[in-house]
Amino acid sequence: MHDVRPRRLVEASHNTPLPSLPPSSYMFIPMLVVISGASRGIGLAFASQLLRRSSDSVIVAASRSGMSPELEKLQADFGADRVRPVTCDITSQEQCQAMADQIRAEHGKRPIDMLLNVAGVLHEAGSSGMMPERSLRSIDADEMQRVIATNAIGPVLVTQALVPQLGRKARIGNVSARVGSIGDNRLGGWWSYRMSKAALNMATVNMALELKRKEVIAVALHPGTTDTGLSEPFQKNVKPEKLFTADYSAGAMLDVLTGLEIGDSGKFFAYDGSPIEF
């Protein structure tokens, strides 16, 4: 992997949006990008970053809601022709295929250059009350299945549906988490989330192996602790310098993703480009 870290990470404070650099600064410039979980948080930040980096990029913004006030603002800022919201529950194989059909209908044979599997769930503090399990005693089978379905199975279903439309040398970025590393697990707990992200990491390796002939690069990415709704209940003990804005995390991960070479496919990287053990 080309080292894209120093200039970007030294010049930009983690609490300051990363600067918008001209397209010539990036080795890989995706034109058609599909993002799951794009209506908010890191998914929305990915969309914003990509739109700012290239005036020709088109974002297929997939989410359960299909549209959000934030996506409406992106459409107002960059044009409805460049921000294409799509309704898709990634846990439904039928809806993933329907999304693929819609993309094909709207964009014809135009290849997908980048797929970002971002949608995920850690808790439902504001609705069902579901929170990460601290022990075996607190495990609920239905909640565990829901977390694994969203975080591990969903990205596989999205990728399955879109593989025929992936261009040669396309990039797949699966947003994972360091807590999904088996080798790095020294605290336990968070059963469902850890298991789901470990499974996503394995799926990433499978994607890399299966899509190698198309020279597609698939990697798992750790965004760091990011100031979004997903991490909000757990930010109390996070040092200010370790709590990143969504824009910073998305920009840093894009720097990693656009600087990859085929030999990096199937690996697990942190937002700063450092490798993480599986």
C-alpha positions as a Markdown table, in Angstrom:
| # | Residue | x | y | z |
|---|---|---|---|---|
| 1 | Met | 0.0 | 0.0 | 0.0 |
| 2 | His | 1.2 | 3.5 | -0.9 |
| 3 | Asp | 1.8 | 5.6 | 2.3 |
| 4 | Val | -1.0 | 8.2 | 2.2 |
| 5 | Arg | -0.9 | 8.9 | 5.9 |
| 6 | Pro | 1.6 | 11.5 | 7.0 |
| 7 | Arg | 0.5 | 14.6 | 5.2 |
| 8 | Arg | -3.2 | 14.1 | 5.7 |
| 9 | Leu | -3.0 | 13.1 | 9.3 |
| 10 | Val | -0.4 | 15.6 | 10.4 |
| 11 | Glu | -2.0 | 18.6 | 8.7 |
| 12 | Ala | -5.6 | 17.9 | 9.8 |
| 13 | Ser | -6.7 | 17.9 | 13.4 |
| 14 | His | -9.1 | 15.0 | 14.1 |
| 15 | Asn | -11.8 | 17.5 | 15.1 |
| 16 | Thr | -11.4 | 19.5 | 11.9 |
| 17 | Pro | -12.9 | 18.4 | 8.6 |
| 18 | Leu | -10.3 | 17.1 | 6.3 |
| 19 | Pro | -9.4 | 19.5 | 3.5 |
| 20 | Ser | -10.9 | 19.0 | 0.1 |
| 21 | Leu | -8.0 | 18.1 | -2.2 |
| 22 | Pro | -8.1 | 18.1 | -5.9 |
| 23 | Pro | -8.7 | 14.8 | -7.7 |
| 24 | Ser | -5.1 | 14.7 | -8.9 |
| 25 | Ser | -4.1 | 14.1 | -5.3 |
| 26 | Tyr | -5.7 | 10.6 | -5.3 |
| 27 | Met | -4.5 | 7.6 | -7.1 |
| 28 | Phe | -7.9 | 6.0 | -7.4 |
| 29 | Ile | -10.9 | 8.2 | -8.3 |
| 30 | Pro | -14.2 | 6.3 | -8.1 |
| 31 | Met | -17.0 | 7.6 | -10.4 |
| 32 | Leu | -19.9 | 5.5 | -9.3 |
| 33 | Val | -20.0 | 4.6 | -5.6 |
| 34 | Val | -22.6 | 2.6 | -3.6 |
| 35 | Ile | -22.8 | 3.3 | 0.1 |
| 36 | Ser | -25.0 | 1.4 | 2.6 |
| 37 | Gly | -26.0 | 3.3 | 5.7 |
| 38 | Ala | -25.6 | 6.5 | 3.8 |
| 39 | Ser | -28.4 | 8.5 | 5.4 |
| 40 | Arg | -26.3 | 9.5 | 8.5 |
| 41 | Gly | -23.1 | 9.1 | 10.4 |
| 42 | Ile | -20.0 | 7.7 | 8.7 |
| 43 | Gly | -22.0 | 6.6 | 5.6 |
| 44 | Leu | -23.2 | 10.2 | 5.0 |
| 45 | Ala | -19.7 | 11.5 | 5.7 |
| 46 | Phe | -18.3 | 9.1 | 3.0 |
| 47 | Ala | -20.8 | 10.5 | 0.5 |
| 48 | Ser | -19.9 | 14.1 | 1.4 |
| 49 | Gln | -16.2 | 13.4 | 1.1 |
| 50 | Leu | -16.5 | 11.7 | -2.3 |
| 51 | Leu | -18.7 | 14.4 | -3.7 |
| 52 | Arg | -16.1 | 17.0 | -2.7 |
| 53 | Arg | -13.2 | 15.1 | -4.0 |
| 54 | Ser | -14.4 | 14.7 | -7.5 |
| 55 | Ser | -16.9 | 16.7 | -9.5 |
| 56 | Asp | -17.8 | 13.7 | -11.6 |
| 57 | Ser | -18.6 | 11.2 | -8.8 |
| 58 | Val | -22.2 | 9.8 | -8.4 |
| 59 | Ile | -23.3 | 8.4 | -5.0 |
| 60 | Val | -25.9 | 5.7 | -4.7 |
| 61 | Ala | -26.9 | 6.4 | -1.1 |
| 62 | Ala | -28.7 | 3.3 | 0.3 |
| 63 | Ser | -30.5 | 3.2 | 3.6 |
| 64 | Arg | -33.6 | 1.8 | 5.2 |
| 65 | Ser | -35.2 | 5.3 | 5.1 |
| 66 | Gly | -34.1 | 6.0 | 1.6 |
| 67 | Met | -34.0 | 9.7 | 2.2 |
| 68 | Ser | -33.0 | 11.9 | 5.1 |
| 69 | Pro | -32.7 | 15.7 | 5.6 |
| 70 | Glu | -28.9 | 15.3 | 5.4 |
| 71 | Leu | -29.2 | 13.6 | 2.0 |
| 72 | Glu | -31.6 | 16.3 | 0.8 |
| 73 | Lys | -29.0 | 18.9 | 1.7 |
| 74 | Leu | -26.3 | 17.0 | -0.2 |
| 75 | Gln | -28.7 | 16.9 | -3.2 |
| 76 | Ala | -29.1 | 20.7 | -2.9 |
| 77 | Asp | -25.4 | 21.3 | -2.6 |
| 78 | Phe | -24.2 | 18.8 | -5.3 |
| 79 | Gly | -27.2 | 18.1 | -7.4 |
| 80 | Ala | -29.9 | 15.3 | -7.4 |
| 81 | Asp | -28.2 | 13.7 | -10.4 |
| 82 | Arg | -25.1 | 13.0 | -8.2 |
| 83 | Val | -26.8 | 11.9 | -5.0 |
| 84 | Arg | -29.2 | 9.0 | -5.7 |
| 85 | Pro | -31.0 | 7.8 | -2.5 |
| 86 | Val | -32.2 | 4.2 | -2.6 |
| 87 | Thr | -34.4 | 2.4 | 0.0 |
| 88 | Cys | -32.8 | -0.8 | 1.0 |
| 89 | Asp | -32.9 | -3.0 | 4.1 |
| 90 | Ile | -29.6 | -4.8 | 3.8 |
| 91 | Thr | -30.8 | -7.8 | 5.8 |
| 92 | Ser | -33.3 | -8.6 | 3.0 |
| 93 | Gln | -31.8 | -10.4 | 0.0 |
| 94 | Glu | -34.8 | -9.4 | -2.1 |
| 95 | Gln | -34.3 | -5.7 | -1.3 |
| 96 | Cys | -30.6 | -5.9 | -2.0 |
| 97 | Gln | -31.4 | -7.4 | -5.5 |
| 98 | Ala | -34.0 | -4.7 | -6.1 |
| 99 | Met | -31.4 | -2.1 | -5.3 |
| 100 | Ala | -29.0 | -3.7 | -7.8 |
| 101 | Asp | -31.8 | -3.7 | -10.4 |
| 102 | Gln | -32.5 | 0.0 | -9.8 |
| 103 | Ile | -28.9 | 0.9 | -10.2 |
| 104 | Arg | -28.7 | -1.0 | -13.4 |
| 105 | Ala | -31.8 | 0.7 | -14.7 |
| 106 | Glu | -30.5 | 4.1 | -13.8 |
| 107 | His | -26.9 | 3.8 | -14.8 |
| 108 | Gly | -26.9 | 1.1 | -17.5 |
| 109 | Lys | -23.6 | -0.7 | -17.9 |
| 110 | Arg | -21.7 | 1.9 | -16.0 |
| 111 | Pro | -19.5 | 0.0 | -13.6 |
| 112 | Ile | -19.5 | 0.5 | -9.8 |
| 113 | Asp | -16.1 | 1.6 | -8.8 |
| 114 | Met | -16.5 | 1.5 | -5.1 |
| 115 | Leu | -18.7 | -0.2 | -2.6 |
| 116 | Leu | -18.8 | 0.9 | 1.0 |
| 117 | Asn | -20.6 | -1.4 | 3.4 |
| 118 | Val | -21.2 | 1.0 | 6.3 |
| 119 | Ala | -24.6 | 0.2 | 7.8 |
| 120 | Gly | -24.3 | -1.4 | 11.2 |
| 121 | Val | -25.9 | -1.6 | 14.7 |
| 122 | Leu | -24.3 | -1.6 | 18.1 |
| 123 | His | -27.2 | -0.6 | 20.3 |
| 124 | Glu | -30.8 | 0.6 | 20.2 |
| 125 | Ala | -30.7 | 2.9 | 23.3 |
| 126 | Gly | -33.3 | 5.2 | 21.9 |
| 127 | Ser | -35.8 | 2.5 | 20.9 |
| 128 | Ser | -35.8 | -1.1 | 22.1 |
| 129 | Gly | -33.2 | -0.5 | 24.7 |
| 130 | Met | -30.8 | -3.0 | 23.3 |
| 131 | Met | -27.2 | -2.5 | 24.5 |
| 132 | Pro | -23.9 | -4.4 | 24.1 |
| 133 | Glu | -23.8 | -7.5 | 26.4 |
| 134 | Arg | -21.4 | -7.3 | 29.3 |
| 135 | Ser | -21.6 | -11.1 | 30.0 |
| 136 | Leu | -23.1 | -14.4 | 28.9 |
| 137 | Arg | -26.0 | -13.8 | 31.3 |
| 138 | Ser | -27.2 | -10.7 | 29.4 |
| 139 | Ile | -27.3 | -12.3 | 25.9 |
| 140 | Asp | -30.7 | -12.2 | 24.1 |
| 141 | Ala | -30.9 | -14.5 | 21.1 |
| 142 | Asp | -33.2 | -12.3 | 19.1 |
| 143 | Glu | -31.0 | -9.2 | 19.6 |
| 144 | Met | -27.8 | -11.2 | 18.8 |
| 145 | Gln | -29.4 | -12.4 | 15.6 |
| 146 | Arg | -30.4 | -8.9 | 14.6 |
| 147 | Val | -26.9 | -7.5 | 15.2 |
| 148 | Ile | -25.2 | -10.3 | 13.2 |
| 149 | Ala | -27.8 | -10.0 | 10.4 |
| 150 | Thr | -27.1 | -6.3 | 10.0 |
| 151 | Asn | -23.3 | -6.2 | 10.6 |
| 152 | Ala | -22.2 | -9.4 | 9.0 |
| 153 | Ile | -24.9 | -10.9 | 6.7 |
| 154 | Gly | -26.1 | -7.6 | 5.3 |
| 155 | Pro | -22.8 | -6.6 | 3.7 |
| 156 | Val | -22.5 | -10.0 | 2.2 |
| 157 | Leu | -26.0 | -9.7 | 0.7 |
| 158 | Val | -25.2 | -6.2 | -0.7 |
| 159 | Thr | -22.0 | -7.4 | -2.2 |
| 160 | Gln | -23.7 | -10.5 | -3.7 |
| 161 | Ala | -26.3 | -8.4 | -5.4 |
| 162 | Leu | -23.8 | -5.9 | -6.8 |
| 163 | Val | -20.9 | -8.2 | -7.9 |
| 164 | Pro | -22.1 | -8.4 | -11.5 |
| 165 | Gln | -21.9 | -4.6 | -11.7 |
| 166 | Leu | -18.5 | -4.1 | -10.0 |
| 167 | Gly | -15.9 | -2.8 | -12.3 |
| 168 | Arg | -12.5 | -4.2 | -12.8 |
| 169 | Lys | -10.2 | -3.0 | -10.0 |
| 170 | Ala | -13.1 | -1.8 | -8.0 |
| 171 | Arg | -12.7 | -1.2 | -4.2 |
| 172 | Ile | -14.8 | -2.7 | -1.4 |
| 173 | Gly | -14.5 | -1.1 | 2.0 |
| 174 | Asn | -16.3 | -3.0 | 4.8 |
| 175 | Val | -16.5 | -0.8 | 7.9 |
| 176 | Ser | -15.5 | -3.2 | 10.7 |
| 177 | Ala | -14.2 | -2.3 | 14.2 |
| 178 | Arg | -11.1 | -3.1 | 16.2 |
| 179 | Val | -13.2 | -5.0 | 18.7 |
| 180 | Gly | -13.9 | -7.5 | 16.0 |
| 181 | Ser | -10.2 | -8.6 | 16.1 |
| 182 | Ile | -9.9 | -12.0 | 17.8 |
| 183 | Gly | -6.2 | -11.4 | 18.4 |
| 184 | Asp | -6.8 | -8.0 | 20.0 |
| 185 | Asn | -9.6 | -9.1 | 22.3 |
| 186 | Arg | -8.4 | -8.7 | 25.8 |
| 187 | Leu | -11.5 | -7.4 | 27.6 |
| 188 | Gly | -14.3 | -9.7 | 26.4 |
| 189 | Gly | -17.9 | -8.5 | 26.5 |
| 190 | Trp | -19.9 | -6.9 | 23.6 |
| 191 | Trp | -20.6 | -10.4 | 22.5 |
| 192 | Ser | -22.9 | -9.8 | 19.5 |
| 193 | Tyr | -21.0 | -6.8 | 18.1 |
| 194 | Arg | -17.6 | -8.5 | 18.4 |
| 195 | Met | -18.9 | -11.7 | 16.8 |
| 196 | Ser | -20.6 | -9.8 | 14.0 |
| 197 | Lys | -17.5 | -7.8 | 13.1 |
| 198 | Ala | -15.2 | -10.8 | 13.3 |
| 199 | Ala | -17.6 | -12.5 | 10.9 |
| 200 | Leu | -17.5 | -9.4 | 8.6 |
| 201 | Asn | -13.7 | -9.7 | 8.6 |
| 202 | Met | -13.9 | -13.3 | 7.5 |
| 203 | Ala | -16.4 | -12.3 | 4.8 |
| 204 | Thr | -13.9 | -9.6 | 3.7 |
| 205 | Val | -11.2 | -12.2 | 3.1 |
| 206 | Asn | -13.6 | -14.4 | 1.2 |
| 207 | Met | -14.6 | -11.4 | -1.0 |
| 208 | Ala | -10.9 | -10.7 | -1.7 |
| 209 | Leu | -10.3 | -14.3 | -2.7 |
| 210 | Glu | -13.4 | -14.7 | -4.9 |
| 211 | Leu | -13.0 | -11.4 | -6.7 |
| 212 | Lys | -9.3 | -11.6 | -7.2 |
| 213 | Arg | -9.7 | -12.4 | -10.9 |
| 214 | Lys | -11.5 | -9.1 | -11.4 |
| 215 | Glu | -8.7 | -7.4 | -9.5 |
| 216 | Val | -11.2 | -6.1 | -7.0 |
| 217 | Ile | -9.6 | -5.0 | -3.7 |
| 218 | Ala | -11.7 | -5.8 | -0.6 |
| 219 | Val | -10.6 | -4.7 | 2.9 |
| 220 | Ala | -12.0 | -4.3 | 6.4 |
| 221 | Leu | -11.6 | -0.8 | 7.9 |
| 222 | His | -11.6 | 0.4 | 11.5 |
| 223 | Pro | -12.9 | 4.0 | 11.7 |
| 224 | Gly | -11.7 | 4.7 | 15.2 |
| 225 | Thr | -14.2 | 6.0 | 17.8 |
| 226 | Thr | -16.3 | 8.4 | 15.8 |
| 227 | Asp | -18.8 | 10.9 | 17.1 |
| 228 | Thr | -22.0 | 9.4 | 15.8 |
| 229 | Gly | -25.2 | 7.9 | 17.2 |
| 230 | Leu | -23.6 | 4.5 | 17.2 |
| 231 | Ser | -20.9 | 5.5 | 19.7 |
| 232 | Glu | -22.8 | 8.2 | 21.6 |
| 233 | Pro | -23.6 | 6.1 | 24.8 |
| 234 | Phe | -20.0 | 5.1 | 25.1 |
| 235 | Gln | -18.1 | 8.4 | 24.6 |
| 236 | Lys | -17.9 | 9.3 | 28.3 |
| 237 | Asn | -14.5 | 7.7 | 28.9 |
| 238 | Val | -13.0 | 8.5 | 25.4 |
| 239 | Lys | -10.2 | 11.1 | 25.4 |
| 240 | Pro | -11.2 | 14.2 | 23.3 |
| 241 | Glu | -8.2 | 13.6 | 21.0 |
| 242 | Lys | -9.5 | 10.0 | 20.4 |
| 243 | Leu | -13.0 | 11.0 | 19.5 |
| 244 | Phe | -13.1 | 11.7 | 15.8 |
| 245 | Thr | -15.6 | 13.6 | 13.7 |
| 246 | Ala | -17.4 | 11.5 | 11.1 |
| 247 | Asp | -15.9 | 13.6 | 8.4 |
| 248 | Tyr | -12.4 | 13.0 | 9.7 |
| 249 | Ser | -12.9 | 9.2 | 9.9 |
| 250 | Ala | -14.4 | 9.0 | 6.5 |
| 251 | Gly | -11.7 | 11.1 | 4.9 |
| 252 | Ala | -9.0 | 9.1 | 6.5 |
| 253 | Met | -10.5 | 5.7 | 5.5 |
| 254 | Leu | -10.9 | 7.0 | 2.0 |
| 255 | Asp | -7.2 | 7.9 | 1.9 |
| 256 | Val | -6.4 | 4.3 | 2.9 |
| 257 | Leu | -8.8 | 2.8 | 0.5 |
| 258 | Thr | -7.7 | 4.9 | -2.5 |
| 259 | Gly | -4.0 | 4.1 | -1.8 |
| 260 | Leu | -4.3 | 0.3 | -1.8 |
| 261 | Glu | -2.7 | -2.1 | -4.1 |
| 262 | Ile | -3.9 | -5.6 | -5.0 |
| 263 | Gly | -1.6 | -7.2 | -2.5 |
| 264 | Asp | -3.5 | -5.4 | 0.3 |
| 265 | Ser | -6.8 | -7.1 | -0.6 |
| 266 | Gly | -8.2 | -9.1 | 2.2 |
| 267 | Lys | -6.5 | -7.2 | 5.0 |
| 268 | Phe | -7.7 | -5.2 | 7.9 |
| 269 | Phe | -6.6 | -1.6 | 8.3 |
| 270 | Ala | -7.2 | 1.2 | 10.8 |
| 271 | Tyr | -8.2 | 4.7 | 9.7 |
| 272 | Asp | -4.6 | 5.7 | 9.8 |
| 273 | Gly | -3.5 | 2.9 | 7.5 |
| 274 | Ser | -1.9 | 0.8 | 10.2 |
| 275 | Pro | -2.7 | -3.0 | 9.9 |
| 276 | Ile | -4.8 | -4.7 | 12.5 |
| 277 | Glu | -4.5 | -8.4 | 13.3 |
| 278 | Phe | -7.6 | -10.6 | 12.6 |
